[in-house]
Amino acid sequence: MNPAPSSITDWDAETLSRRIHARDVSCREVMQAYLARIHRVNPTYNAIVSLQPDDVLLRQADTRDAQLARGESMGWMHGMPQAVKDLAHVAGLPTTMGSPLMRHFIAKEDGLMAARMKAAGCLVIGKTNTPEFGLGSHTFNEVFGVTRNAWDPTRSAGGSSGGAAVALAQRLLPVADGSDFMGSLRNPAGWNHVFGLRPSQGRVPMAPAQDLWLSQLGTEGPMGRTVQDVARLLGIQAGWSPISPLSIANYDLSTGDIGQFDVKNLRIGWLGDLGGHLPMEDGILPLCRSALGRLTRDGAALDDVAPGFDPVKVWDAWRVWRRVLVASRIAPFLLNPKNRAQIKPEALWEYDQAQGLPATEFLAASAQRSVFYQQMCALLARYDVLALPVAQVWPFDARLRWPQQIGDTAMDTYHRWMEVVIYATFAGLPCISVPAGFGPQGNSKGLPMGVQLIGPPQGERALLDIAAAYEQRAQELLQSSPSQQAR
């Protein structure tokens, strides 16, 4: 008896791959189940954009079935529907970056990440929504509109991988890709009750790229509903490439024993709000700290830790790096001054802030970043992971552009409320967001929040093991699903 379509979309990606390869379910049936759910659910949440025609996608699924009938498999993602974040190129599909200026741009070739996922057998059904140019942790733009939180469509999904996180949480995709500059994989994962991993700098090379040497704050990476799925997708996305000179050459992830980890000797450093430096909405700190009790009950040590760095100096250096890199992304569009009227004000602010910035100031910020990296490494010599919330606010009203205030503290920039996510990024360290639980506001169950676990340099494998150990102890929490609302 063939499985019901709803059960197909409920399977995690590992189960889906196994059952496709066992031919318990055909690639056509998988595609039909996902398309049916997308057509029913996506109009409410607006997670997937540029969706391709059903008949085209079903023919592609038939091709994957014919391959299996001949005993041929392309890999773990064989026959899986996948939608790629709308900042990355997929040949023949729009790459709008959420900008009206890119509304009609069609990519001529695949980006490296998309090419690797295609080589593993996925079928690209469309793109996932993102804020304009990927800026800001709230997914809205003038091309496709607002992506809404999977648990409450009146609330923000986060960003910039908001479409990816909501598509994953609402069972519109089995696994999702995204990218992370200032928490763009972690924040929406936390706000939609899924897992999101920001890999080490260079682990997942990003190409094509405007710059191959300095633009290393942003990285692509995986999202999943299970840690195993995150590990599997990372294994496909990662690896050295000759077109990305700073990519990491050695990456061997054997996923079979992910989670076989004894937590008794685990040492967790709780950074919290950095000794009061980071304003937080009520309820976030106790929820995230108590979530880690799932590990301490089995012997892990959880210590309150002073940051060991000056967060003011780190923020100031971060802003210099960010304005330089974001301005370089916006600059080509401003070669025509008329385009300025079609670019969102936050992007223009970033560009204007960078004008006239001397090289000496950038080099000073780079030196401060180097000091900060060493300080983070010193902390990670004492602790296996460092932990802090994935966001400083609960998912906010989707009609807002960004939170203007946290408690009594006014936000002095459009991204200051996201400061909590810069530490893994600025140090180039791997970091995973794991679901922490639900807060006091929103619907009757509250809204989701995540906790960040930051690992040592190139320490993805150990970080995934720790996240899987957490996952094993959080099964009751993880059974909660927003997809029940849309059935």
VEXLO-825930 format. One record per residue: residue in three letters; x, y, z of N, C-alpha, C, O in turn. Coordinates in steps of 0.1 Angstrom, whole numbers, plus 5000, padded with zeros to 4 digits. Layout:
# residues N
ALAXYZXYZXYZXYZ ...
***
This chain:
# residues 487
MET500849885000500050005000500950125000501850145008 ASN500650214991501450344990501150435002500050435006 PRO502150505007501950595018501050715014501150755003 ALA500250765024499450885021500350995018501451005024 PRO499951095010500851205007501251285019502351335020 SER500351295029500751375041501851315048502751385054 SER501951175048503051105056504351125048505351135055 ILE504351135035505551155027506151285031507351295034 THR505351395032505951525035506351535050507051625054 ASP505851445058506251445072507551375075508251395085 TRP508051285065509251215067510451315068510451415061 ASP511451285076512651355075513351315063513051215056 ALA514351395059515051375046515751235046515851175035 GLU516351195057517051065057516050955054516350865047 THR514950955061513850855058513450865044513250755037 LEU513150985039512750995025513750935015513350865006 SER515050965017516050915008516050765009516150694998 ARG516050705021516050565022514850495015515050395009 ARG513650555016512450495011512450514996511850424988 ILE512950624991513050634976513950534970513650464960 HIS515150514977516150414972515650274973515950184965 ALA514750244984514150114985513050094975512449984974 ARG512650204969511550204960510150174966509250114961 ASP510150214979508850204987507950314982506750304983 VAL508550424976507750534971508450584959509750584959 SER507750624949508350674937508750824938508150894946 CYS509650864930509951004929508751084924508551204929 ARG507951034916506751104911505751114923505251224925 GLU505551014931504751024943505251124953504451204959 VAL506551134954507151234963506851374958506451464965 MET507051394945506851524939505351564940505051674943 GLN504551474937503051494938502651544952501951634954 ALA503251474962502851504976503351634980502651714986 TYR504551674976505151804980504451914972504152024978 LEU504151894960503451994952502052024957501552134958 ALA501351914961500051934967500052014980499252094982 ARG501051984988501152065000501552204998501052295004 ILE502452224989502852364985501652444980501452554984 HIS500952384971499752464966498752494977498052594976 ARG498652404987497652434998498152525008497452605013 VAL499452525011500052595023500752715019500652815027 ASN501552715008502452825005501752955004502353065007 PRO500452964998499853094997499753175011499653295011 THR499653095022499553165035500953215040500953325045 TYR501953135037503253165043504253225033505153295038 ASN504053205020504953275010506453245012507253325012 ALA506653115014508053065016508753035003509953075001 ILE508052974994508652934981508153024970506953054969 VAL509153074962508853164951509353104938510153014939 SER508953164927509453114914509252964912510052894907 LEU508052914918507752774917507652734902506952804895 GLN508252624898508152574884506852504882506252454891 PRO506452494869505152424866505152274870506152204869 ASP504052234875503852094880504251994869505051894872 ASP503852014857504151904847505651894844506051784841 VAL506352004844507752004842508451924854509351844851 LEU508051954866508651884877508351744878509151664882 LEU507051704874506751564874507451484863507851374865 ARG507751544852508551484842509951454847510551354844 GLN510551554854511851534860511851424870512751344871 ALA510751414878510651304888510551174881511151074885 ASP509951164869509851044861511251004857511550884856 THR512051094853513451064849514251004860514950914858 ARG514051064872514751004884514250854887515050774890 ASP512950834885512450694887513050604876513350494880 ALA513150654864513750564854515150534857515650424854 GLN515950624863517250604867517350484877518150394876 LEU516450494887516450394898516050254892516550154896 ALA515150254882514750134876515950064869515949944868 ARG516850144864518050094858519150064868520250024865 GLY518850084881519850064892520850174894521850154899 GLU520450294889521250414890520750514900519550544900 SER521650554909521250654919522350764918523550734917 MET521850894918522751004918523351034931524351104932 GLY522650984942523151014956522051034966520850994963 TRP522351084977521451094988520151174985519151144990 MET520351274977519151364974518351314961517551394956 HIS518651194956517951144944516451164945515851094953 GLY515951244937514451264936513851354946512651374946 MET514651414955514151504965513851644959514651704952 PRO512651694962512351834958513251934966513351914979 GLN513752034960514652124967514352264961514252284949 ALA514252364969514152504965515352574971515652574983 VAL516052654962517352714966517052864969516252924963 LYS517752904980517553044984517753144973518653124965 ASP516953244972516953334961518053434961517953544955 LEU519153404967520453474965521453394957522453444953 ALA521153264955522053174948521553144935520353134932 HIS522453114925522053094911521652944909522352854914 VAL520652924901520252794896519952824881519152904878 ALA520652754872520552774858519052764853518352674856 GLY518652874846517252874841516252924850515052944846 LEU516552954862515653014872515953154875517153194874 PRO514953234880515253374884516153374896516053294905 THR517053474897517753504909517453654911518153744906 THR516453684919516053824921516653884933516754014933 MET517253814942517753864955516753954962517154044970 GLY515453944958514454024964514454164960513854254966 SER515154194949515354334944514454354932514554274922 PRO513754464931513054494918514054514907513654494895 LEU515254554909516254564899516654434893517154424882 MET516354324900516754194895515554104892515653984890 ARG514354164891513154094890513153994877512553894878 HIS513854044867513753964854515053894851515253844840 PHE515953884861517253824858517153674859516553614869 ILE517553604849517553454848519053404848519853444840 ALA519353314858520753274859521053174847520253094843 LYS522253194842522753114830523452984835523552884827 GLU523852984847524552864852524252844867523852944874 ASP524552724872524352694886525452754895526652764890 GLY525152804907526152834917526752704921526152594919 LEU527852714928528552584932527652504942527552384940 MET526952564951526152484961525052414953524752304956 ALA524352494944523252434937523752314928523152214927 ALA524952334922525452234913525752104921525551994917 ARG526252124934526552004942525351934946525351814947 MET524252004950523051944954522351874942521851764943 LYS522451934930521951874918522651744915522051644911 ALA523951744917524851634914524451514923524651404920 ALA523951554935523451444945522051404942521451324950 GLY521451454931520151404927518851484930517751444926 CYS519051604936517851684939517151744927517851754916 LEU515951774928515151834917514751974922514051994932 VAL515352074916515052214920513652264915513452274903 ILE512752284925511452314921511152464921510152514915 GLY512052544926511952694927512952754936514052694938 LYS512652864942513552934951512852964964511652944965 THR513552994974512953034987513253184989514253244985 ASN512253244995512153394996513253445006513653375015 THR513753565003514753635011514553785011513853835002 PRO514953855022514854005021515754055010516653995005 GLU515454175006516254244995517754244998518154295008 PHE518454184989519954164990520354085002521454085006 GLY519354015008519653935020519954015033520453965042 LEU519554145033519854235044518754245054517554265050 GLY519054215066518054225077517454085080517154005071 SER517154065093516553935096515053935097514453905107 HIS514453985086513053985084512853965069513254055061 THR512153855065512053825050510853895044509753845044 PHE511154005038510154075030510854155019512054185020 ASN510254175007510854244996509654294987508554254989 GLU510054384978509054444969508754354957507854384949 VAL509454234955509254144944508154044948507154024941 PHE508353974959507453864963506653894976505753814979 GLY506953994984506254024996506853965008508053925008 VAL506053945018506553895031506353745033505353685029 THR507453685038507353545043506953545057507553615065 ARG506053465061505453465074505853345083506053235078 ASN505953365096506453265105505553145104504353145103 ALA506253025104505552895103504552875114503652795112 TRP504752935126503952905137502853015139501852995146 ASP503053125133502053235134502253335122503153405122 PRO501353325112501553405100501453555102501653625092 THR501153605114501153745116502553795121502753915122 ARG503453695122504853725128505953705118505753635108 SER507053765120508253755111508753615111508753545122 ALA509253575100509953445099511453455102512153345102 GLY511953575104513353595105513953595091513253595081 GLY515253595090515953605077517453605079517953605090 SER518153605068517553615055517153485049516553485038 SER517353375055516953245050515553215056515253095059 GLY514653315056513353295062512453205054511753125059 GLY512553215040511753135032512152985033511352895034 ALA513452965035513952825036513452765049513052655050 ALA513552845060513152785073511652755074511252655079 VAL510852845068509452825069509052705060508152625063 ALA509652695048509352585039509752455046508952355044 LEU510752455053511152335060510252305072509752185073 ALA509852405080509052385091507652345087506952265094 GLN507152395076505752365071505752245062504752225055 ARG506852175061506852045053506652075038506051995031 LEU507152185033507152215019508352165012508452155000 LEU509452135020510652085016511151975026510851995038 PRO511851875022512451785031513651835038513951795050 VAL514451915032515651975037515852105030515252125019 ALA516652195036516752335030518152385030518952355039 ASP518452465021519752535021519552685024518352735022 GLY520552755028520452895031521852955031522752885027 SER521953075036523253135038523153225050522153265055 ASP524353255056524453325068525553425068526753395067 PHE525153555070526053665072525953715086526953715093 MET524753755090524553795103523353715109522353765113 GLY523653585110522653495116521553445107520553395112 SER521753455094520753425084520353285083519253255078 LEU521153195087520753055089520153025103519252935104 ARG520753085113520453055127519153125132518353055138 ASN519053255129517853325134516553265129515653235137 PRO516353245116515053185111514953045116513752995118 ALA516052965117515852835122515352835136514452765140 GLY515852925145515352935159513952985159513152935168 TRP513553075150512153125150511153035144509953055145 ASN511652925138510652835131510852685136510252595130 HIS511652665147511752545154512352435145511952315145 VAL513452465138514252375131515752395134516052485142 PHE516552315128518052325130518652395119518352375107 GLY519652485122520352565111521752575115522152615126 LEU522652535106524152535108524852635100524752635088 ARG525552725107526552815100527852735100528452725111 PRO528352695088529652625088530852715091530752835091 SER531952655094533252725095533552815082533052775071 GLN534252915084534653005073535352915063536352855066 GLY534852905050535552825040535052685039535452615029 ARG534252635048533752495047532952475035533052375028 VAL531952565033531052555021531452675012530952785014 PRO532252655002532652764993531452824986530652754981 MET531452954985530453024978530953074964531853154964 ALA530353034954530753074940529553054931528752964933 PRO529453144921530453254918530353364929529253384936 ALA531353444930531453544940532153664934533053654926 GLN531653784938532253914933533753924938534553974931 ASP533953874950535353884956535653754963534753694969 LEU536853704960537253564965538153574978538453464983 TRP538453694982539553704993538953765006539353715017 LEU538153865005537753935017536353895021535953895033 SER535453855012534053835015533853705021533153615015 GLN534353685033534253555040533353565052533253465060 LEU532653675054531653675066530453595062529753545071 GLY530053595050528853525045529253385041530253365035 THR528453285044528653145040527353075038526353105045 GLU527252985028526152905026526152785035527252745041 GLY525052715037524952605047523652535047522752575040 PRO523452435056522252355056521352385067521652445078 MET520052355065518952345075518252215074518152155064 GLY517752165086517052045086516152035098516252105107 ARG515251935097514351905109515051815118514551795129 THR516151755114516951665123518351705121518751755111 VAL519151665131520651695130521251605119522151645112 GLN520751485118521251395108521051455094521951445085 ASP519851515091519651575078520551695076521051715065 VAL520851775086521751885085523151835082523851885073 ALA523551725088524951665086525051615071526051635065 ARG523951545067523951495053524051605043524851595033 LEU523251705045523351815035524651885035525151925025 LEU525151905047526551965048527551885040528451945034 GLY527451755042528451675034528351685019529351665012 ILE527151725014527051745000527551884996528151904986 GLN527251985004527552125001529052155003529652234996 ALA529752085013531052115017532152065007531851974999 GLY533352115009534452065001535252164993534652264989 TRP536452144992537352244985536952254970536452164964 SER537152374965536952404951538052484946538452584952 PRO538552464934539652544928539252684925540052774924 ILE537852704924537452844921537152924934536753044933 SER537452864945537252934958538552904966538652814973 PRO539552994965540852974970540952964985541952904990 LEU540053014992540053005007539152885012538952885024 SER538652805003537852695008538752585015539952575013 ILE538052515024538752415032538852285024537852235019 ALA540052225024540252105015539851975022539251895016 ASN540051965035539751845042538451845049538251925058 TYR537551755044536251745051535751605049535351565038 ASP535751525060535351385060534351365071534651355083 LEU533051365067531951355077531351225075530551205066 SER531551125084530851005084529651015093529751035105 THR528451015087527251055094526550935101525650955109 GLY527050815099526350705104526250695119525250645125 ASP527250755126527250745141527050885147527550905159 ILE526450975140526151105146525351085158524351015158 GLY525751145169524951145181525451035191524951035203 GLN526350945187526950855196527950925205529150915202 PHE527550995215528351095222528051095236526851105240 ASP529051075245528851075259528951215264529951285263 VAL527851265270527751405274528351425288528451545293 LYS528851325295529251335308530451425310530651495320 ASN531351435300532451525300532351655292533251725291 LEU531051675288530851795280530851925288530251925299 ARG531552025283531652145291531052255282531452285271 ILE529952325287529252425280529552565287529252575299 GLY529952655280530152795285528952875281528652905269 TRP528152925291526953005289527353145288527653205299 LEU527253205276527553345275526353435277526453555282 GLY525153385275523953455279523753585271523753595259 ASP523653695279523553825273524953905275524954025274 LEU526053835276527353895277527453985289527854105288 GLY526953935300527054015313526154145312526554245319 GLY525054135305524154255305524354345293523654445292 HIS525354315285525654395273524454395263524154495257 LEU523954275261522854255250521554275257521154195265 PRO520754365252519354375257518554255252518754215240 MET517754195260516954075256515454095261515254145271 GLU514554055252513154055256512953955267513653855268 ASP511953975275511653885287511453745282510753715272 GLY512053655290511753515288512753435279512853315280 ILE513553515271514453445262515653385270515953265267 LEU516253455279517453395286517053275294517753175293 PRO516053285302515753165310515353045302515652925305 LEU514553065291514152955282515452885276515552765276 CYS516352965271517552905264518452835274518952735271 ARG518652905286519552835295518852705301519552605302 SER517552705303516952585308516952475298516952355301 ALA516952515285516952415274518252325275518152205272 LEU519352395279520552315280520552225292521452135293 GLY519552235301519352135312519151995307519351905314 ARG518751985294518551845289519951775288519951655288 LEU520951855287522351795287522951785301523551685304 THR522651885309523251885323522651775331523351725340 ARG521451735329520751625337521551495335521451405343 ASP522251485324523051365321524551385323525351305319 GLY524851495330526251505334527051615328528151645333 ALA526551685318527351795312527451905322526551925330 ALA528551985321528752095330528352225322528652245310 LEU527552305329527152435323527552545332527052565343 ASP528452635327529052735336528652875330528752895318 ASP528352965338528153105334529553165331530453145340 VAL529753225319531153265315531153405311530253455304 ALA532153475317532353615312532853615298533653515295 PRO532553705289532853695275534353685272534753615263 GLY535153755280536653745277537053835265538153835261 PHE536053915261536354015250535454135253534554125260 ASP535854245247535054365248534054375237534354405226 PRO532754355241531754355230531554485223531154485211 VAL531854595229531854725222532854735211532554775200 LYS534054685214535154685204534754595192535054615181 VAL534254475196533854375186532754435177532854425165 TRP531754495183530654555175531154665165530754675154 ASP532054745170532554855162533354805150533254855139 ALA534154705153534954635142534054565132534254575120 TRP533054495138532054425129531454525120531254495108 ARG531054645125530354735116531154785105530654805094 VAL532454805107533354845096533454735086533354765074 TRP533654615090533654505080532354495073532354475060 ARG531254495080529954485073529754595063529254565052 ARG529954715067529654825058530554815045530054845034 VAL531754775046532654755034532054645025531954665013 LEU531754525031531254415023529954435017529654405006 VAL528954495025527654525020527654625009527054614999 ALA528454735011528554845001529154784988528654834978 SER530054694989530554634976529554554969529554544956 ARG528554504976527454424970526454524963525854484953 ILE526254634969525254734964525854824953525154864944 ALA527154844953527854944944527454914930527255014923 PRO527554794924527254784910525854834906525654874895 PHE524854824915523554864912523455024911522555074905 LEU524355084918524355234918525255294908525355424908 LEU525755224899526455274887525455364879525855464873 ASN524255324880523155404874522455474885521755404893 PRO522655604887522055674898520555664899519955674910 LYS519855634888518355624889517955494897516855494901 ASN518855404898518455284906518355304921517655224928 ARG518855414925518755444940517355444945517155404956 ALA516455484937515055494941514455354943513355344949 GLN515055254937514555114938515255024948515054904947 ILE516055084956516855004966516355044980516155164983 LYS516154944988515654975001516555065010517755055008 PRO516055145019516855245026517955185035518955245036 GLU517655065040518655005048519954965040521054985045 ALA519754925028520854895019521655015015522855025015 LEU520855125012521455255009522255305021523355365019 TRP521755295033522455335045523755265046524855325049 GLU523755135044525055055044526055115034527255135037 TYR525555135022526455185011526955325015528155355014 ASP526155415019526555555023527555555034528455635034 GLN527355465044528255455055529655425051530655465058 ALA529755345040531155305036531855405028533055385026 GLN531155505023531855595014532955675022532655735032 GLY534155685017535155755023535855685034536755745041 LEU535555565037536155495048537555455044537855395034 PRO538555505052539955485048540455345050539855265059 ALA541455295042541955165044542555135058542455025063 THR543055245064543655225077542555185087542855115097 GLU541355245086540255205095539855065093539554985103 PHE539855015080539454875078540554785083540254685089 LEU541854815082542854735087542854735102543154625108 ALA542554845108542454845123541254755127541454685137 ALA540154755120539054665123539454515121539054435129 SER540254495111540754355109541654315120541654195124 ALA542554405125543354365136542554335149542854245156 GLN541454415151540554385162539854255161539654185170 ARG539554225148538854095146539853985149539453875154 SER541153995146542153895149542253875164542453765168 VAL542253985171542353975186541153895191541253815200 PHE539953935186538753865190538753715187538353635195 TYR539253675175539353535172540153465183539853355187 GLN541353525186542153455197541453445210541553345217 GLN540653545213539953545226538853435226538653365236 MET538153415214537153315213537853175214537353085220 CYS539053165208539753035208540153005223540152885227 ALA540553105230540953085244539653035252539852945261 LEU538553085250537353035256537052895252536652815261 LEU537252865240536952725235538052625238537852505236 ALA539152675244540152585250539652535263540052425268 ARG538752615270538152575283536852505281536452425290 TYR536052535271534752475269534652415255535252455245 ASP533852305254533552235242532752325232532952325220 VAL531752395238530852485231530552605239530552595251 LEU530252715232529752835239528352855235527952835223 ALA527452895244526052895242525453035245525853095255 LEU524553075237523753195239522553195230522453115221 PRO521553275233520353275225520553305210521553365207 VAL519653265201519853285187519253425183519453465172 ALA518453485192517853615189517653685202517553625213 GLN517553815201517353905213515853945215515454005225 VAL515053905205513653935205512853815201513353725193 TRP511553805205510653705199510253745185510353865182 PRO509753645177509253685164508353805165507353795172 PHE508653905157507854035159506754045148506753965139 ASP505954145149504854175139505454185125506354255123 ALA504954105116505454095103505254225095505854245084 ARG504454315100504254445093505354545096505454645089 LEU506154515106507254605109508454575100508654465095 ARG509354675098510554655091511654595100512354495096 TRP511754635112512654585122512354645136511754745137 PRO512754575146512454625160513154755163514354755161 GLN512454855167513054975171513654985185514355075188 GLN513154885193513454895207513454755213512654675209 ILE514354735223514254615231514154655246515154715251 GLY513054635252512854685265512954845265512254905258 ASP513854895273514055035274515155085265515555205265 THR515754995257516955025249516555045235516054955228 ALA516755165230516555195216517555135207518755135210 MET517155085195518155025186518655135177517955205170 ASP520055155177520555265169520855235155521255325147 THR520655105150520755075136519754965133519054915142 TYR519454945121518454845117518854705120517954615119 HIS520054685123520554545127521054525141521554425144 ARG520954635149521554625162520754515171521454455180 TRP519554495168518754395176519254245172518754155179 MET520154235163520654105159522054085164522753985159 GLU522554165172523954165176524354025182525553995180 VAL523453955188523853825194524353725185525053635189 VAL524153745171524653645162526053675156526553595148 ILE526653785159527853825152529053745156530053745149 TYR529053685168530253635174530853515166532053505164 ALA529953415163530453305155530853355141531953305136 THR530153445135530453495122531853565122532653535113 PHE532053655131533253735131534453655133535553685129 ALA534353545141535453455144535553345134536553265134 GLY534653335124534753235114534453095120534952995114 LEU533753075131533552955138532252885134531252955130 PRO532152755135530952685132529952705143530352715155 CYS528652715140527652745150526352685145525852705134 ILE525652615154524352555151523252605160523452625172 SER522152635154520952675162520052555164519752485155 VAL519752525177518952415180517652465187517752565194 PRO516452405184515252455191515352445206515752345212 ALA514952565212515052575227513652555233513552515245 GLY512652585226511252585232510452695227510752755217 PHE509352725234508352825230508152925241508252895253 GLY507953045237507853155246506453195250505553125247 PRO506353315257505153345264504153425255503053455259 GLN504453455242503653535234503253465222503753365218 GLY502253525214501853465202500653375204499753405211 ASN500653265196499453175197499453095211500353125219 SER498553005212498452935225499652865230499852845242 LYS500452815220501652745223502852835225503952795228 GLY502752965222503853055222504653045209504252965200 LEU505653115208506453115195507853065198508353075209 PRO508453005188509752935190510953025192510953145188 MET511952965199513153035201514252925200514052805203 GLY515452965195516552875195517752915203517853035207 VAL518652825206519852855213521052815204521052715197 GLN522052905203523252885195524252805203524452825215 LEU524852715196526052645201527252665192527152625180 ILE528252735197529352775189530552675192530852655203 GLY531152615181532152525183533552575179533652685175 PRO534552495181535952545179536252545163535352505156 PRO537352605159537652615145537552485138538152385142 GLN536852485127536652365119536152245127536452125123 GLY535352275137534852165146533452125143532652095152 GLU533052115130531652085127531251945132530151925138 ARG532151845131531751705135531451705150530351645153 ALA532251755158531951755173530751835176529951795184 LEU530551945169529352035171528051955167527051965174 LEU528151885156526951805152526651685162525551655165 ASP527751625167527551525178526851585190525951515195 ILE527251695194526651765206525151795203524351775211 ALA524951855191523551895188522651765187521551775191 ALA523251655182522451535181522151475195521051425198 ALA523151495204522951445218521751535224520951475232 TYR521751655222520651745226519351705220518351685227 GLU519351675207518151635200517551505206516351495207 GLN518451415209517951285215517151315228516251235231 ARG517551415235516951445248515851545247515251575258 ALA515551585235514451695233513351645224512651725218 GLN513151505224512251455214510751505217510051525207 GLU510451515229509051565232508851705227507851735221 LEU509851795229509851925223509751925208508952005202 LEU510551835202510651845187509451775180509351795168 GLN508651705188507451655181506451765178505551745169 SER506551885184505651995180505852035166507052055162 SER504852045158504952085144503852185140502652155143 PRO504252285133503252385129502452325117501352385114 SER502952225111502252165099500852115102499952105094 GLN500652085115499252035119498252145117497052115115 GLN498652275117497752385115497152395101496152455099 ALA497952335091497652355077497052235070496852235058 ARG496652135078496152015072494652025069494051935064 
***
